Amino acid sequence: MSNLFNEFDNVSATQWKQKIQVDLKGADYNQTLITATQEGIDITPFYHSENFGEVQPILTQTTQWKVTQRIRVTDASASNQNIKDILLRGAESLVLVISTKEISIKTLLKDVALKTIPIHIELEFLSSEYLKKVAAFAKEQNANITVGVDIIGQLASSGNWFENLAKDHEQLETILQLDAFQSTLTIHVDTYQNAGATMVQQLAYALSHANEYLNHFGSKITNKITFSVTVGTHYFFEIAKLRALRQLWSVLAKEYNLNQKCIIIASPSKRNKTLYDYNVNMLRTTTECMSVVLGGADFVHNLPYDALYHEANEFGDRISRNQLRILKDESYFDKTDNPTEGSYYIESITNQLAEKALTLFKDIEATGGFLKQLKEGTIQRKIKESDLKEQALFDEGKEVLLGTNKYPNPEDKMKHDLEIEPFSKNEIRKVLVIPINLRRLATKLEKERLKQE
């Protein structure tokens, strides 16, 4: 059988552009059809094979991603019951945020199928002694457990170390010697995204953040690195961001002779979520979860539509989990590996994001590294500049959040539904560095509306 496409002549990139210019009937090609982005990457109306050399393959095992539930644990017994319930209702893995040292890991994970259910544990404190107990339990149960320790992330988000630089490093060095975990270190890229960093900044800061650990601990890091990532609404760019992250990590890890594979835990951002017309949050999180799956995240936990104003609740968690189940069970987002491979558009964005991030990474390293810039406030200043640029676009209506700065419902009232504070509070406390905090685009507008209710 002859190939149908052999019956058609090849069309060059020049011919495509000429045809487009004819159809524009005198309108300027660049002004009409090329879209600028905050990343410094222009979106063109078409992408052609002529513009690509040899494409570097980026393995994204999209058939392997897990529907994940994130739980903050304050009571071991109550959380154990919750865990068993949500595993019956469709969760395939867990992110457990442990609040205190008093939480018994044995009680928390009692009667859980630990050999088949991947568990990621993060601590709101730093304790090598606690993690030794977790490691012993993991070995005893042959459990699939990863741990998310990030002392630099603690400094960046809170402004302080857990205790101090020397003691935190001492604790981490002990933790790195534990061999029961697939991953011990987590790089919290989500901190930078939620504060308003561009994708280029997120990728560069993720690399530089990780490089601080690599410089200090080197070959002591024997297992995989985990990256905790959040994504926004720029659908194709977010797919490309995750692909670029894998590509960049592979390059950096190779220089240290470390494991070039990483684990990516991803979720939707809070930055673009809204208090008013909150059901639109479900639409936003659905497309954002699609992005992270297609981008190659290993574990995806969704953000409940009501997370800004309600305490964690069964209904919100169930809806957010079911959104992921629909992507997997009804939309077949787990049937094909590397689903974006060969898309010239996504390949182009991936390459440009990686190149720009690598350039910024090299600049950071040439000026003393990530920690130095964090202590000087340079990282915070650069993120704030990006935040203000995007905020200005939102305020001018050029960046749209439906139901908030476009087509708002004036009858929508929220004051009496607030169970938790929906706005970040600036606490007055002594800090070593300026903390990098969540900055939601709709904050100012929502505060004004609440006052008028």
C-alpha positions in Angstrom: 0.0 0.0 0.0 1.4 3.4 -0.9 1.8 6.1 1.7 -1.0 8.6 1.3 1.3 11.5 2.2 3.7 10.6 -0.7 1.0 11.9 -3.0 1.4 15.5 -1.7 4.3 17.8 -2.3 6.3 18.9 0.7 5.6 22.5 1.8 8.6 24.5 3.1 8.5 26.9 6.0 9.0 29.8 3.6 6.0 28.7 1.5 3.8 28.5 4.6 4.8 32.0 5.7 4.3 33.4 2.2 0.8 31.9 2.1 0.0 33.3 5.6 1.2 36.8 4.5 -1.1 36.7 1.4 -4.1 35.8 3.6 -3.3 38.6 5.9 -4.0 41.1 3.1 -1.4 43.6 4.1 -1.7 43.3 7.9 1.7 43.1 9.7 2.7 39.4 10.2 4.6 40.0 13.5 2.0 42.3 15.1 -0.9 40.2 14.1 0.2 36.6 14.6 3.2 36.5 17.0 2.4 36.5 20.7 4.9 37.6 23.2 5.1 35.9 26.6 6.6 36.7 30.0 9.1 34.0 29.4 10.7 36.0 26.6 9.5 33.3 24.1 7.4 34.4 21.1 4.6 32.1 20.0 4.5 31.9 16.2 1.5 30.9 14.1 3.2 27.6 12.9 6.1 25.4 13.6 8.0 23.5 10.9 10.5 20.6 10.8 13.0 22.8 9.1 13.4 24.8 12.3 14.7 21.7 14.2 17.9 19.8 14.2 18.1 16.6 16.1 15.5 16.6 18.9 16.8 15.3 22.3 14.4 12.6 23.5 12.9 13.3 27.0 11.4 10.2 28.5 7.9 10.9 30.0 6.3 7.7 31.3 2.8 9.0 31.1 1.4 5.5 31.6 2.9 5.4 35.1 1.5 8.5 36.8 -0.4 8.0 40.1 -3.6 9.7 41.3 -2.3 11.1 44.6 -3.9 12.6 47.7 -2.2 15.1 49.9 -3.1 14.9 53.6 -1.8 17.1 56.5 -1.5 14.8 59.5 -2.3 16.1 63.0 -3.8 13.0 64.4 -2.3 9.6 63.5 -5.5 7.5 64.2 -7.9 9.8 62.5 -5.6 10.2 59.4 -5.2 6.4 59.2 -9.0 6.0 58.9 -9.0 8.8 56.3 -6.1 7.2 54.3 -7.9 3.8 54.2 -11.1 5.5 53.0 -9.5 7.5 50.2 -7.5 4.5 49.0 -10.8 2.7 48.6 -12.2 5.7 46.7 -9.6 5.9 44.0 -6.3 7.3 45.4 -3.2 5.4 44.3 -0.5 7.2 46.3 -0.2 9.6 49.2 1.6 12.8 50.1 1.6 12.9 53.9 2.6 16.2 55.7 3.5 15.3 59.3 2.9 18.1 61.7 4.6 16.9 64.8 7.2 14.4 66.1 4.4 12.8 68.2 2.8 11.3 65.1 3.3 7.5 65.2 4.2 6.2 61.7 3.0 2.7 62.7 -0.4 4.0 63.7 -0.6 6.3 60.7 0.0 3.6 58.2 -1.6 0.6 59.9 -3.2 -1.8 57.5 -2.1 0.1 54.5 -0.8 -1.9 51.5 2.7 -0.3 51.7 4.3 -2.5 49.1 2.0 -1.3 46.4 1.0 2.2 47.6 3.8 4.8 47.1 4.0 7.2 50.1 5.8 10.5 50.1 6.4 12.0 53.6 7.2 15.6 54.3 7.8 17.0 57.8 6.9 20.4 59.2 10.0 20.0 61.4 13.5 18.6 60.9 14.4 15.4 62.9 16.8 12.7 61.8 15.7 10.7 64.8 12.1 10.7 63.6 13.2 9.7 60.1 15.3 6.9 61.5 12.1 5.4 62.9 10.4 5.9 59.6 13.3 4.2 57.8 13.2 1.2 60.2 9.5 0.9 59.6 9.9 1.2 55.8 12.5 -1.6 55.8 10.4 -3.8 58.1 7.3 -3.4 55.8 9.2 -3.3 52.5 7.4 0.0 51.9 7.7 2.2 48.9 8.4 5.5 50.8 10.1 8.7 49.7 10.9 11.6 52.0 10.9 15.3 51.2 13.5 17.1 53.2 14.4 20.6 52.0 16.2 22.8 54.4 16.9 25.4 51.7 13.2 25.4 50.8 12.5 26.0 54.5 14.8 29.0 54.5 13.3 30.4 51.3 9.6 30.0 52.3 9.8 30.9 56.0 12.9 33.2 56.1 14.6 31.0 58.7 16.3 27.6 59.0 14.5 24.9 61.0 17.1 25.6 63.7 20.3 27.1 62.3 22.6 26.5 59.3 25.1 24.2 61.1 22.5 22.1 62.9 20.2 21.7 59.8 23.1 20.6 57.7 24.2 18.1 60.4 20.7 16.7 60.6 20.5 16.4 56.8 23.8 14.7 56.6 22.5 12.0 59.0 19.3 11.7 57.0 21.1 11.2 53.7 22.8 8.1 55.2 19.4 6.4 55.5 19.1 3.8 52.7 15.4 2.9 53.1 14.1 5.6 50.9 13.9 6.0 47.1 14.3 9.7 47.5 15.3 11.9 50.5 15.7 15.4 49.1 12.9 17.4 47.6 13.3 20.7 45.7 10.3 22.9 46.3 9.9 24.6 43.0 6.3 25.3 44.0 7.4 28.0 46.3 8.7 30.1 43.4 5.8 29.5 41.1 3.2 30.4 43.7 5.0 33.7 44.4 5.0 34.7 40.8 8.3 33.5 39.3 8.3 33.0 35.5 8.8 29.5 34.2 12.4 30.3 33.2 13.0 31.5 36.8 11.3 28.4 38.3 13.6 26.1 36.2 16.7 28.0 36.9 16.0 28.4 40.6 15.2 24.6 40.8 18.5 23.8 39.3 20.5 26.3 41.4 18.6 25.2 44.5 19.5 21.6 43.8 23.1 22.5 43.0 23.6 23.9 46.5 22.9 20.3 47.8 25.1 18.8 45.2 28.0 21.1 45.9 27.8 20.4 49.6 26.9 16.7 49.8 27.9 15.4 46.3 28.3 11.6 46.2 26.4 11.3 49.6 23.2 11.8 47.6 22.8 8.2 46.4 19.1 8.1 45.5 16.8 10.1 43.3 15.9 13.8 43.8 12.3 14.8 44.0 10.9 18.0 42.6 7.7 19.4 43.9 6.1 21.5 41.2 3.0 23.6 40.7 1.6 24.7 37.4 -0.7 27.5 36.1 -3.0 28.0 33.2 -0.5 28.3 30.3 -1.4 24.8 29.1 1.3 24.0 26.5 4.0 26.0 28.3 3.4 24.1 31.5 3.8 20.8 29.6 7.0 22.1 28.2 8.2 23.3 31.7 8.1 19.8 33.1 9.8 18.3 30.1 12.5 21.0 30.4 13.0 20.2 34.1 13.7 16.6 33.3 16.1 17.6 30.6 18.0 20.1 32.7 18.2 17.8 35.7 19.7 15.1 33.6 22.4 17.5 32.4 23.2 18.7 35.9 23.1 15.2 37.6 25.4 13.8 34.9 28.1 16.4 35.9 28.1 14.9 39.4 27.7 11.2 38.3 24.4 11.0 40.1 21.1 9.4 39.2 19.9 11.3 36.1 16.3 10.3 36.8 14.2 12.4 39.1 10.7 12.1 40.7 8.2 14.9 39.9 5.3 15.5 42.3 3.0 18.1 40.7 -0.2 19.9 41.5 -2.2 23.0 40.4 -1.0 26.4 41.6 -2.9 28.6 44.1 -1.7 31.8 42.4 -4.5 31.9 39.9 -7.3 30.4 42.1 -10.2 32.6 43.2 -12.5 33.1 46.1 -15.4 34.4 44.0 -17.0 32.1 41.4 -15.0 29.4 43.0 -16.5 26.6 40.8 -14.3 27.9 38.0 -11.4 26.6 40.0 -12.4 23.1 39.0 -12.0 24.0 35.3 -8.6 25.6 36.0 -7.4 22.6 38.0 -8.6 20.1 35.4 -6.5 21.7 32.6 -3.6 22.2 34.9 -3.6 18.5 35.9 -3.8 17.6 32.2 -0.6 19.7 31.7 1.3 17.9 34.4 0.3 14.5 33.2 1.3 15.2 29.6 4.5 16.9 30.9 5.5 13.6 32.6 4.8 14.1 36.3 5.1 10.9 38.4 2.6 11.8 41.0 -0.3 14.3 40.7 -2.3 15.6 43.6 -5.1 18.0 42.8 -6.1 21.2 44.6 -9.7 21.2 45.9 -11.9 23.9 44.4 -12.6 25.3 47.9 -9.1 25.1 49.3 -8.8 28.9 49.6 -11.7 29.3 52.1 -12.6 25.9 53.6 -10.9 23.6 55.9 -9.9 20.3 54.3 -13.2 18.4 53.9 -14.4 15.1 52.4 -16.4 16.6 49.6 -13.7 18.9 48.3 -11.1 16.2 48.5 -13.4 13.7 46.7 -14.2 16.1 43.9 -10.5 16.9 43.3 -9.6 13.2 43.4 -12.4 12.3 41.0 -11.1 14.9 38.5 -7.9 12.9 38.3 -9.8 9.6 38.1 -11.8 11.0 35.1 -8.5 11.9 33.4 -7.2 8.4 33.9 -10.3 6.2 33.6 -12.5 8.1 31.1 -10.0 10.3 29.2 -7.3 7.7 28.9 -4.5 9.9 30.0 -2.5 6.9 31.0 -2.5 4.9 27.8 0.5 6.4 25.9 4.0 7.2 26.9 5.7 10.4 25.5 2.3 11.7 24.1 3.8 15.1 23.2 6.8 13.8 21.4 7.0 15.1 17.9 4.9 18.2 18.5 7.1 20.9 17.0 5.4 23.6 19.1 6.0 21.8 22.5 9.5 20.8 21.4 10.3 24.4 20.5 9.0 25.8 23.8 10.8 23.0 25.8 14.1 23.8 24.1 13.8 27.6 24.6 12.8 27.3 28.3 15.7 24.9 28.9 18.2 27.2 27.1 17.0 30.4 28.9 16.9 28.6 32.3 20.4 27.2 31.8 21.7 30.7 31.0 20.1 32.1 34.2 21.4 29.2 36.2 24.9 29.9 35.0 24.5 33.6 35.9 23.4 32.6 39.4 26.3 30.2 39.9 28.8 32.8 38.5 27.7 35.3 41.2 28.1 33.0 44.1 25.2 30.6 43.9 21.6 30.3 45.0 22.0 30.7 48.8 24.2 33.8 48.3 21.5 35.5 46.1 18.8 34.4 48.5 20.5 35.9 51.5 21.2 39.1 49.5 17.5 39.3 48.5 18.3 39.0 44.7 16.1 36.0 44.2 13.2 37.6 46.1 13.6 40.9 44.1 13.6 39.1 40.7 10.5 37.1 41.6 8.7 40.2 42.9 9.5 42.0 39.6 7.9 39.1 37.7 5.0 39.0 40.0 4.3 42.7 39.6 4.4 42.4 35.8 1.8 39.7 35.8 -0.2 41.5 38.4 -0.3 44.6 36.2 -1.6 42.5 33.3 -4.3 41.1 35.5 -5.2 44.6 36.9 -5.5 45.9 33.3 -7.7 42.9 32.2 -5.1 41.6 29.8 -4.6 38.5 31.9 -8.1 37.1 32.6 -9.6 35.1 35.5 -13.2 34.4 34.5 -15.7 35.3 37.2 -13.1 37.6 38.9 -11.7 40.3 36.6 -14.0 39.4 33.7 -17.7 38.6 33.9 -17.9 38.7 37.7 -21.2 37.9 39.3 -22.1 40.9 41.5 -24.6 38.8 43.5 -21.9 36.4 44.6 -21.2 36.7 48.3 -18.4 35.0 50.2 -17.9 36.7 53.6 -20.0 34.2 55.6 -18.5 31.1 53.9 -14.9 31.8 55.0 -13.7 29.0 57.4 -10.0 29.9 56.9 -8.2 33.1 56.1 -8.0 33.3 52.2 -5.2 35.8 52.1 -1.5 35.4 53.0 -0.6 37.2 56.3 2.6 39.1 56.7 3.8 38.0 60.2 6.0 40.4 62.1 9.0 38.2 63.2 12.7 38.1 63.0 14.0 36.4 59.8 17.4 35.7 58.2 16.1 36.3 54.7 13.0 37.8 53.1 10.6 34.9 52.8 9.1 34.0 49.4 5.4 33.9 50.0 2.3 33.0 48.0 0.9 35.9 46.0 -2.5 35.4 44.4 -3.4 37.6 41.5 -7.0 38.1 42.7 -6.1 39.2 46.3 -6.6 43.0 46.0 -9.8 42.7 44.0 -11.3 40.1 46.4 -10.4 42.2 49.5 -12.3 45.1 48.0 -15.3 43.0 47.2 -15.4 41.5 50.7 -15.4 45.0 52.2 -18.5 45.9 50.1 -20.6 42.9 51.1 
